[in-house]
């Protein structure tokens, strides 16, 4: 799919540009346009690259953890989100303004979003949505045409003639907004240039902008600009509703007072001194060692210049919004000349801007799969790791979460062995009698753990089931201390299960993963010796992906 900005022949790359980096970005963009999945053949056709080149790009991206292969398909992996996370962290908008947007959404009981300008488009950087049958479905990273929403009129007020010319060229080349997959096709009545310029003028006069069903019928919104200390618009705060709740005429009167108060609080937050210390996500020396090891292991299938270029983006982050060449080289462990070529290439591609000797990330970094990946659920993230676990141990693996006093299965990879328990997604079992349930109960605060057991009436499911409340409390404390739970024939005769917790980025236990096997195959001690290391590795891999994916997006657990 053609990117909306690519309506004219692209400028030729500068002589210093890194060709493999340009090719890797074209593959990532093609994958992102395909909702995160493309066959290798489709990638060859979509990018115009040779099959051997695409294979080397995918091999390198897989080594970085940005892509995985499933059969003949290449699939975006959650770790790719670290590129978009670098932009969001550098902007500091989610940290500083996100809590205020969330509070406004709670107060108004309406969806609230933060958006930034991206060329002649509008890109979302924070969403606080209400769960309704008809609610806002945009994700962090989604891109909208400037004319198809309330924020765009605010941003277009600062355009110069060159910006307006590019906007007209894009609309002429893409009359239905096919290059913006986040929005429905443009309607005939939305094609008027005078309509947009009139809304820009009205927003300039009023200080706010109205979206009267510009995106789709029924959706209405009001947006206000958020200014920095120098009076520049850095983002727009929008309140979004539906005509079944508020008409376009009624919406401003209902939300503008609180919207203005929140914008004022956001502008104060932007002026406040930054708390904490600058961070970087890439330790230079270990990164350089990893590069050498990857090249030695994969040979020509690992393209170092491509990997170095992508890793350069992660040098930016909180307190590191504008970096000189020297700082980028130090953060990534790259030679100055190598870092310089990567930065020049990324600037040519639009992911960086240069202001004197300083480089900054642009919102375009979010186009590299962020919208798709930020919409993943915890089971989506866990599934490939559970599949790898099953390949290693040759037994079924599952993930469950607490649901009341039960566990509920949310992900599962069975083996070909015949199990005596028919477990499918959605299956529920009493938490007290399962390995995953005990891991989840052990991860609760002590008071909540005791309260749950106090209201539970354990029943013997087999002759081995522990039902004594005091014994169960003691077992949960042992599980909390050991970091795993082994339940032997308490749920089903002959069934042995070993489970470990899965933590989110705050350290809270949000799920459990287990391996189930037949009790006759090995002793409990042998099960721990053989299964526990692989199980812990799988949980750690899930936690790593969840940590990246959950930094700025809310990851549903089911």
Beta strands, then each sheet from edge to edge (+ up, - down):
strand 1: 37-39
strand 2: 67-70
strand 3: 73-76
strand 4: 111-118
strand 5: 121-128
strand 6: 143-145
strand 7: 209-212
strand 8: 219-227
strand 9: 233-242
strand 10: 322-324
strand 11: 352-355
strand 12: 358-361
strand 13: 396-403
strand 14: 406-413
strand 15: 428-430
strand 16: 485-488
strand 17: 495-503
strand 18: 509-518
sheet 1: 1+ 3- 2+
sheet 2: 6+ 5- 4+ 9- 8+ 7-
sheet 3: 10+ 12- 11+
sheet 4: 15+ 14- 13+ 18- 17+ 16-
end
